[in-house]
Amino acid sequence: MVFLAWGGFFVYICSMTAKNLSYIKRTLEPALKRYLQLFPVVGLTGPRQSGKSTLLMHCLPDYRYVTFDDPQILAWLNQDPKQFMNQHANQIIFDEAQKAPEIFNYVKMAVDRNRSHQG
């Protein structure tokens, strides 16, 4: 699963590939870019190792990548969700969001506070 963020809105993703592999263009790229212009949050799901993270990092090089595989990231979210969300309010890709299900509620609240941002 993938979940993407920008301007207080988020993306989440679930797998990474080696940096030294060459990128394979995906037919999904135009749709992803179009949806980022229309919606505050875009979710991307698919099977493991299918290139979701690679697609997002390739198409969104200016977005920050945050993985919930990191126990320190999970601990920070759980200990101080308000500061975590303030620090991750713009152009964020959240990886492994299923490991932090509470993130979805915080993202919803961020979107509800400011519906003017897309992507």
N, C-alpha and C positions, 0 to 999 in steps of 0.2 A: 504494500500500500504506500501511497505517496501523498503528502500533504504540503502545500506550498504557500509562502507568505510574502506580503509586501505591504508597506504602509499600515502596519498594524494587522496585516492579514497574512495567512500562512500556508505553507505547502509541506506536506509530509511524504517522505519516501522511505523505501525499505531495503535497498541493496546498493552496493558499490562495486565497481569493477576496477581492475588495475589501471593506473594512470598511463602505463606504457602501451596499452592496447589502442589501436586506431579506432576512431569513432565511426560508427555505421549510422548514416542518416536514417531517421525514422519518418514514416509517413504521417505520424501523429504531430510532428513539429508545427505545421501551420495551425492546426486545431488548438494546440496548447497556447500558442501566441494569441490567437483570436479570443480564447476563453479568458486569458489574463487581461485583456482589454475590456471584457464584459462583466467579470465577476471579481469580488474581493478575495475569494478563496477558491483555489482549484485543487481538487484531489486527484491523484493518479494511483490506480491500483493495478496489480498484475502479479503473475507468478514470480517466485524468487529467481534472481539472476537473469531477468529478462531485459535489463537495461533501463529501468525507471530512473534510478539515481543518475546514471550517466546521461540520459536524455535531459533531465532537469539541469544538471550542472553544465552541460554543453549549451543549452538554450538560454540559460540564465546565469551567465558568468559573473554578473554583478551582485547576485544574491549570496547571502551568507549561508553556509551549510552547518547545521547543528544536528548531531545524532544522539538519540536517546539510548544508544548502546553504551555511551559513556556514563558510568555510575555517578560521576560528579555533576554532570548536567542534570540527571534525574534528581539527585539530592537537592540541587539548587532550585529546581522547579518546585519540589515538595516543600522546601523550607521557606522560600520567599517567592511565591508565584507572581506577586505584583511586580517586584523588581525584575524577575526573569522576563516577564512579558514586556516591561518597559525597555529592557535591553535588546529584546528580539521583536521589535515592532515594525521593522521595515525590511522588505526584500529578504525573506528567510525561507530556507528549505529545511523542514523538519524531517529527519530520517528516523525510522523505527518508532513512529508515533504510537503504535499499538502498545508500546512499553510504557507510555505515559498517557493513558486514556483521558485524564483530567485536562490535558492540553486542549482538547476539542471544545470544552466549555469556555475556557479562557479565550480561545480564538473567537468563538461565537460572541462573547461579550465585547471583544475589541471591535469586531465588525459592526455590532449593534450600536456602539458609540460613534462610529464614523463610517457611514456608508458611501462616502464620496470617493474613497480610494478603490482602485481596481488592481487586480493582479498581485 
